[in-house]
Amino acid sequence: MQQITGDEYMILKNMACEQIKQYMITNRLQPGAKLPTERDLAEMLGVSRTVVREALGTLETLGYIIKQQGKGIFVKKPDLSPLFHEMLSLWSGDEHQLQNVRNFRIMLEQSAIEWIISNATTVDLDRLYGIIEQSERAAISVKEFLSLDYAFHRELLSLTGNPLFIQLTDVINRYFEMIELKAQNPDVSTVEAFAVTVREHRKLVDLIKAKRKAEAVQMLIHHLDRQ
């Protein structure tokens, strides 16, 4: 039996990935639907079970499916977070790309303001004020504060109600939270910087509550550009 090369194996695996995705589309499989077994997929695609197993591993990493031990392979609810995370990981050591991501974050978040102003309820805004009040606690660590900063932006952007937008911005905000956590030291200047962040968060929510879009956008841009 002729042994295939590494390149040929990768081609087979990638083809299997695409064929499995096409199978899901053709059969209109919804989240929670069960796929054929590895054995059945291998027979269906005319490749080895090893190739199918590798292809399924890739699809699981990308968020298309989930494998449950003893139960089978299931279609997963669409989630682009793993893909976004991989993209950002590749750029983590590139300062130019990092600045591009910062600018992209600003464009994304400011584009959400009008939608948030139109749709946010009093209950929604009270949740944001609640996070701000937690951030104002005197005895709070750097890690806790940055976690609350992330929670504020995540909660703010969740008010768009768009799952794809939320997934993308969530990964970007988590990315900057990790960068800031590595860079920060719990000294006096950090405490002062955190106080400024809290004031800006509160001002932003006040402007959204007052439906002052232009000022809210400018406050958000200033806030993100300063970070």
N, C-alpha and C positions, 0 to 999 in steps of 0.2 A: 504493500500500500504506500503510495507516494505521500511524503510528509509535506504539509503546507508551510510556507514561510510566515514570519511574523507579520509582514505587510498583507499577505493574503488573508491571514486570520483576522486582522483588523477590518479588512474590506468585508469579509463575511459577517463579522459582528455588527458593523454599521448597517449593512444591508438588512440583517435580521431586525435591528432596531426600527428601521423605516417600515419594514413589512408588518411588524407587530403594531406600530402606530396606525398604519393603513388599515389593518384588520379592525382596530378599535373604531376608526372613522367609518369604514364601510358598514360595520354592524351596529353603528350608532350606540356604542356602549356608554352608559352614563356612569357617574361616580358611584362606586359600590358594586358595579357589575363584575362578575367573575370571568377571568380569562381561562383559556384552555391550560392544561398542565404543561410543564416543561417538555415532557415526552410527546404530547400531542402537537405542541408548537414545533418541535424539532422535525416531526414527520411532515407537518403541514408545509414547513419552509424548506425541507430537504437539506438540513444542516445537522450537526451534532448537538447533543444536549449541552455540551460545554459551551458552544457558541451561543445557544439560546440563553443559558444561565448568565453569561457575560452581558448579553444584550439586555436582559431583564434587569441586571444590576445597574446598567447605565440608565435605563428608563426610570428605575426607582430613584436614583440619585437626582435625576432631572425633575422628579415630582410627577411623572405620568402614572405610575402604579405604586402599589404597596404589596409586599409579600408578607403573608401571615403564616407562621409556622403551623403546619398541620391543617390549615384551612384552605390555602390556595393563593392565587394572585388576583388582585382586585384593582379596578380602575380607581384612581385617586382624584379627589376634587382638584381642579386646576390650581396650581401654585407655582408661580414663577420665581419665588424667593431663592431656591437653590441655584438657578441660572444667574440671577442678579448677583448673588453672593460670589459665585465663581468668577464673574467678570470683575468685580471689585477686588477680589484677592489677587488677580493678575496685575492690577494697577497699583497695589499697595506701596511698592517701592519707587514709583514714578511720580515725582513732585509735579510735573506738568499735568499728568493725568489726574492727580489728586485735586489740582485747582479746577480742572474741567468738571470733576464730580461735584466740587463745592458749588460751582456756578450752575450746574444742572439741578442741584438740590434747591437752590434759590429760585430758579425758574419754575420748578415743579410746585413748591410750596406757595409761591405768590399766585400761581394760576388757580390754586384751590380756594383762595380767600373769598372771591365773589360767590362761589357755590356754598361755602360754609356760612357766609352772611345770610344767604337766602334760605338756608335750610336748618341752621342750628336752632335748637329750642332752649328754653331757660334751663331745663334739666341738663342738656348737653354742656352749656356754659358753666353750670354749677360744678360739674365734674372737673372741668379745667381749673376753676377757682380752687377746688379741693386739692388738686395736685400742687398748685402754687402755694397754698397754705402749708402743706407738708414740707415743701422746699424751704419755707421760712423758719423752720425749727432751728433753735440755737445749736443744739448738740447733734450735728449731722456730719457724717463722714463724706469724704470726696466721692467715694464709690456710690453711696446712697444718693448724693445730690445729682450725680451724672445719670443715675438710673431714673430719677424723677424728671430730669431734663428730657431724657429720651421718652419717658412716659407722657410728658406734656405734648411733645410734637406728634407722637403716635396717636394720642387721643384727639388732638386737633385735626389731624389729617383723616382720621377715621370718620369724621363728620361729613366727608365727601360722599360716603356710602358706596364708593367704587372699589371693588375688591382688588382689581389689578393695580390701580393707583396706590392703594394702601399697601399692597405687597412690595411694590417698587420702593416707595418712600420709606417703608419700615426697614428694609435692608440697608438703604443709604443712611438713615438716621442711626441704626445700630452700628454701622461701620464707623461713623464719626464719634459715637459714644466710646467705642473701643480705643480709637486713636487718642481721644481726649483723656481717657482713663490712664493710658500709658504715659502721657505727657505731663499730667498734673502732679503736684506735690502739695500736701496740706499745709501751706504757709499762709501768711497774712494776705499776700497779693491774691491768692486763690479765693479766700473768703470774700474779699472785696469784689472780685470778678463775679462770684456767685450771686452776690447781692444785686449787682447790675443786671444779671440774667433774670432774676426773679422779678425785678421792677419792669423789665421789658416784657416778660410773659404776661404780667398783670395788665400792663398798658395795652398790649395787643388784644387781649380778651375784652377789655373795656371798649376798645374801638370797634371790635366785631359786634359787641352787644349794642353799641350805638349805631351800627350799620354805616360806619364811616369808612368805606372801602379804600379810597385813595390813601388815607392816613394809615390804615391797617396794613396795606401793602408796603408802604414806605417803612413802617416800623418793623415788619417782618424782614425786609431786605437788610435793613441796618443791623438787626439782631443776628441774622445768619452770617452776614459779611464780617461781623466782628469776631465770630467764633474761629 
